[in-house]
């Protein structure tokens, strides 16, 4: 079946290139702001903790509340856009995100901050899917290479550069500017969309699937709470974690049954018949897990073990983003000329190699080596992300496009949450196990710890010597534990290769329809 004709709001129906680029930049700004805010507050948490009089456990809800709200509200994006129009939805989302960003910066108590972050996540959930859908609508498959590269830069660079920008703003001003920085860009984006964007068609007859949305929302909330609190609660030794797992699994089962049997569920099951889209969704989950997990691990590694300042740590994250940006300049055009699966395999190979190289890192690694490996990792991610989006949406029916963008963003968020939680758990478990294994060398029967004055500094029979020895063993355990985490992510990245080659190569030839291949 051939793709549908270009809609009335495609790029060719705009009066000038200024209008086209205003719409693209306005929608792109929303994606970048939303992606930045997933990580920009990470480095500012210790400063926020003191200012808001919060404990270490309590301040993590500043991150959790945002992720939970964004995950839940990503699901109905397709229905809301079809019912009320993309222009109205985009304006409301951008305005709400901008206002709540300002309110987060003005928050005086922890309760206020959590409430405002919930609202910010809820309004920001639609920004990524809507901007991607707008760009897909404006251009046919044969011209989407550069456009998807621009959109991909916002999605990929946001989480990578978030700690960098957050560290600089916190050092130069204070943590509140981490949120204030969104305001001018939000105002500009809303103005561009209001003035230049031509609205999409609306379907006033659509009825909302409340049961399906409630089931999926409960499932995502329970999953996110389980992942965020699992490490602190010792996972399934805690009744809270067991309860959250049972609630999440039950809600997911009810959602799947409802989606397959309801006459008009808000996520149409036929969308998964497209083989390329299904592969793209699964691959997005893997990329999300590796992208955010590695971004979350590097700052504490560089600060806690490497001794770098907050600003220096943020700057050392820049090469990864630059590598991604450089790759995206070429990946889109190359994917239209060559087999996108070959490009994705090349990118996945670079990404896997970089994770393998990181397993040999130590805190005194040369900066040039750290920069080189980080840049290669970002370069590889760029070569996976852009071709993946082109292939996933090339054969998807236009009526499923907004639902599809919502699902890919939802799976990326879930992958990010799972990746961060699992790698954090692996890190904590590895530190405990390696510490327990190495502590046997600190026995009082070890003659090497008492033969001279220098060795007595590490003697477990002397209080300060015991403290020095334990600190040395703890540091060594952390170094090995991070290496184990990087190795774990390397194994996760290997899952990308079979997924890539289960997808089919679409025909991007100009003037020829893109055939939609479905699984029987």
N, C-alpha and C positions, 0 to 999 in steps of 0.2 A: 504494500500500500504506500503510495507516495505521500510526501509531507504536504500539509495544507498550504494554501497560498499565504503570502505575507499579510499580516493584519494591518489595519488602517493606522496603527500607531507605530509602524516600523520606521526605520531611519529615513527611508526615501520619501516619507510623507511630511517630514519636518521642513520648515522654510529655509533654514540656513544651517551651516556647520556649527555656528555658535550655539544654536538651540540644541543640537545633538550633543555637543560636548558638555553643555550645561547640565543636561539630563544625566549623562554618563557620570560626570564628576559629582553631581548632587547625590545620586544613588550610591556611588562608590564611597563617598565620604561617610555615609551611614555604615557601610560594611566595615570600613577601616576603624571607625570609632568603636563599634561593637566588638570587633576582634581585639583591639587594643585593651579594652576594659576587662578582658578575661585574665590578663596577666599584669596590667600596669600597676595595680594596687599591691602586688605581692611584696615588693621591696619596701613599701611604705607601712606594712602591717605593724612592725614594732613601734613606729612613731604614733600610729593611730591607736595602738593598744594603750599607751600612756595617756594620750589626750582624751580618750573616751573612758578611761578607768575600767578597762576590760582585762580579763584573764587571757592566757594563751589559747585556751580552748574556745573561749567566747569570741575572740577576734576572728577566728577562722570562719565564722558565720558571715562575715563581710564578703568572703569569696563564695561560700556555699549558697547563700541566699540568691546571689546573682545567677549562678549556674543552674540552680533548681528552677527558678522562674523562667529563664531563657529556654531550658529544655522542654518544659511543659508547654509554653506558648509557641514554640516552633511548630508543633503538630498541626494546629488549625489554620496556619497561614494561607494555605491554598483555598480553603473554603471562604475565609474572610475576604481575600482578594477578589474571588469570583463574585461574591455577594455584593460588596460595596465598591469595587473598583480599586485598581492598584494605586491610582493617584491619591485618593482619599486615605487609603490605608497607609501609604508611604508618608504622607504629610503628618498624620496622627502619630505614627511611630517615631518619626524624626523629632517632632515637637516634644512628645512625651519623654524621649530619651534625653533630649537637651535639658529640659526643665528638671528632670529627676537627677541628672548629673550635677546641676547646680545645687540642688537640695542635698545631695550627698556631701558636697563640699561645705555646706552650711550646718551639717548635723552636729549637735552638741552632746548627744547621748548615744550609747550603743543601740538602744531600741530604735531611735530615729534612723540611725545608719542602716540597720538591717531592713527596716521598712522601705527606705528610699532605694536600697540596692535591689530589693524584690521588685519594686516598680520599674527600676531602670532595666533589669533583666527582662521583665515582661514586655516593655516597649521595644527593647533592642532585639528581641528574638526574631522579629520579622525583617530586620534590615538586611541581613545577608541573603536570605531566600528571595526577597523582593528585588533587590538590586541585580541579582543573577538572572532572575526571570525577565526583568526589564531589558537587560542586555541581550538575552537570547531572543526576545521578541523583536528587537530592533534590527537584527541581522540574520540572514539565512545561514545555514551550516557552513557554506563555502567561505564565509567572511568572518567567522567567529573566532579565528585563531588569536588575533591581536586583542580583541575585546575580552576574551576569557583570560588572557594573560594579565590585562589590567585588573579585572575582578580578582583573579587569583593572587595578585600582589597584596591586595588589601587583606584577604583571608589568611595568607601565609605570613606576611610581614607583621601583621598586628600582634599575634602572640609572641613573635620573636623579638620585636623592638619594644614591646610593652615594658619589660624590666629596665631597658636602657632609658627610655623616656621617663619612667617613674622614678628611677634613681636620680636623674639629673634634676627633675622638678623638685623632688623632696630635698635634695641637697641645696639647691639654689634658693628655694622659697620655703614651702612646707608641704605636708602631705595633702592638704586641701586642693592644691593646684593639680593634683593627679586627676581630679574630677572637673575642676574649672576649665581645663584645657579643651574639653569637648564643646563648650558653649559657643565660641565664635564659629567653629566649623559647623556646628548644628544649625545655627542661624543662617549661614550661607547656603547650606544644603537645602533647608526648607524653602528659602527664597527661590533657588534655582528650580525646584520641583513645582512650586506654585506658579511660577511665571511661564516655564517652557514645556513642562511635561504634558503630553496629550493623553487623556485618560483611556483606559481599556474598557471593554464591554462588561456589563454587569448582568447578573441573573437574579432578579428579585424573587424568583420562585423557589430558590434554594432554602432548605430547612436544615438547621444545625443538628448534627448528630451528638446530642448531649451525652448519651450513654457511652459511646465510643471515646469521646474526649475525656470523660471522667475516668474511665478505666485506664486509658493511656496516661493521663496525668497522675493518677495514684501510683501506677507502675513506675513512672520516671522519678517521682518524688521519693518513693520508698527505695528505689535503686540508688539514687544519689545520696540519700541519708546513710544507707548501708555502706556505701563506698567511702564516704567522708569520715564516718565514725568507727569503721571497722578496726582500724589499726589501734586507736585509743581504747576500744572496748574488747580487744583480744578476739575479734571476729566471733566465731560461732560458739565460743564459751560464754557469750553474753546473750541473755534473753531478748534484749532490745534488737540485736542484729538478727537473731532468728525470726523475731516477729516481723521485722522489715523485709526480710527475704521471703517469708511466707506471703505477706501482703502483696509484695511486688510480683511474685510468681503467679499468684491467683489473679491479680488485676491484668497481667499480661495474657494469661489464658483466656480470660473473658473478652479482652480486646480482640484477640485473634479470631475467636469464635464469632464474635459480633461482626467483625470486618468481613468474614467469609460468608455470612448468612444474611446480614441486613440488606435491604433493597438499595439504600443510598448511604453507605458509610462515608465519613469525611476523608478517609484515605481509601481510594478505590483499589481493590485487589488486582485489577487488570494491569495496573502500572508495573507490577512485578513480572509480567509476561515478557517484557522487553529484556532480552539477555544482556545487552550492553549496559542498560540502566541498573539492573540487579548487580552486575559485576562492579559497576562504578560505586554503588552504595556500600558494598562490602569493602572495597578498596579504600573508600573514604574513612570508614571506621578504623582501618589499620593505620592510615596516614595520620588521623587525628590522635590515635594512641601514641604513636612515635613522636609526633610534632610537639605536643604539649608536655608529654612526660619528660622528654629531653630538655625542654625549656624550663621545666620546674626543677630538674635535678642540678643543672649547671650553676645557677646562682649560689645555692648553699655550698656546693662543692668548691667554687672559686673563693667565696668569702670565708667559709669555715675552715677549709683545709689549705687553700692557697694563700690566704691572708690578704686578698684584694679588697679595696674599698667598694662601697656600693656603686659609686660612679664608674670606677674602673671595671667592675663586673659587668655593668650595663654596656660599656663600650666594647668589651670583649665578646658580647653577644651580637654586635653589629655585623661582623664578617659573615655570619650565617645568613642574615637577612640580605646582605649584598649579593651573596651567592645565589639566593633564590631570585632576586630581582634580575640579575644577569641572565639566568637560565630562562626566565619567562619572556625575555626579549626575543629569544630565538625559538623557544619550544612551540609557541602557537603557530608560527609560519611553517616550521618544519613538519608539524603534525598534519598539515594540509597537503604536504608533498610526499611524505614518506609514511610508512606504516606506523601509526601512533603506538602500537604495542611494542615495537622495537625501541622507540624513544622512552616509553615508560619502563621497559626492562633496563635500559641504560641508566635511567635515573634511580631506579630501585637498587641497581648494583652499586652505584656510588653511595647511596644512603646506607646500605648494609655494610659496605667497606668502612665507612666513617665510624659507624657504631662499633665495628670490630677493632678499629684503630684506637678507639677511646678506652677499650678494656686494658690497654697497657699504660694509660695515663697515670702519672703521679703528681702530687701538688707542685713539684718543682719543674714541671714540664716547660720547655722553652716556649715563649709566647708565639714565636713564628710557627711552631708546630701546631699549637692550639688554634691559631688563626687559620692555618691551612686546612686542617681537618674540619673545622666549623664551616668554612666557606664551601668546601666540597660537599658537605652534608646538605647545606642549603641549596647548592646547585642541583644536587640529585633530587631533592624534594620538588624543585621547580619543574624539572623534566618529567616528574610523575604527575603533578597536579594539573597542569594545563591540558595535556593530551587526554587525561582521564575525564575531565569535564567535557571535552569535545566529543569523545566517543560515547559517553554516558547519555548525552542529550541529542546526539545526531539522529538517532532513530526513534526517539520518544515522541509520541503523538503530541501535538501542540496543546490539546485540551488537558494533558497531564503535566504540563511544564511547571506550573507553579507548585503543584503538589510534589513534583519531583525535586525541585530546588529546596522545598521545605524538608523533605526526607533526607536529602544528602547533608544538609546542615544539621539536622537532628542526629544523624548517625555520627557525624564528625564530633558533635558535642558529647555524645555518649561514649565514643571512642576515647576522647580526651579525658573524660571522668574516669573511665575504667583504667586507662593507661597510667594516670597519675596515682590512682589508688593502689593498683597492683605493684607498680615500681616502688612506691613508698613502703608497702608491706614487705616486699623483697629486701629493700634496703634495711629496714628495722630488724628483720629476721636474720639477715646476713651479719649485721653488726653483733647481735647477741651470740650467734653461733661461733663466729671467728674469735670473738673476745673470750668465749668459754674455752675454745681450743688452745688459744695462746697463753691463757692465764696459768696453765700448768708449768710453763717455763719460769714463772715467777715464784716458785716454791722456795721456802727457806732452805731447802736441801740443795739448791742450785749453788755450787761453790763459786761460780763465776760472778755472783752478786755480792761477794764479801771478801775478795782477795786483796783489794786495795782501796784507797780513799775514793777514787772515782766510781768504782763499782758500788760502794756503800751508798752513793746517792740514789741507787735503784734498789737497795736492800729492802725486802718486805718486812724485815724485823725492826725497821726504824720507821716511825710514822710518816715523816716527810719523804722517805725513800719509797714507802708503799704508794704514796700519792703520785710520785714521779713515775714509778713503774706502771701504775694503772693508767695514767694519762698517756704514756707511750704506747701501751697495748691498745688502748681505746682508739688512738689516732691510726695505728696500723690496721685495726679492724675496720674503721671507716673507709680507709683507702681501698682495702680489698673488697668491702661491701659495695662501694660505688662501681668498681670494676665488674662485680657480679651483676649489678643492675644494667650496666651498658651491654654486657653479654646477653642478658635476658631480652633487652630491646632488639639486639641483633637477631635473635631467634624469632621474635615477633615480626620483624621486617621481612623475613624470608617468606612469610605467608603471601606477600604481594605478588610474587612471581607466578604461581599457578593461577591466581585470580586474573592477572593481566591476560594470560593466554587462553582463558575461557571466554573472553570477550571477542567479538567479531570486528573485523576492519570495515568501517563504513566507507561509502563512496562519497568523497568530497568534491568530485569533478564539477566544475562550473557548468550550469545549464542542465545538469542531470538531477533527477529527484533522489533524495536520500531514502533508500528502501528501509522499511521498518521490519526487522527480523524478530519474530516472536518465537517463544518455546511452545511446542505443542503440549 
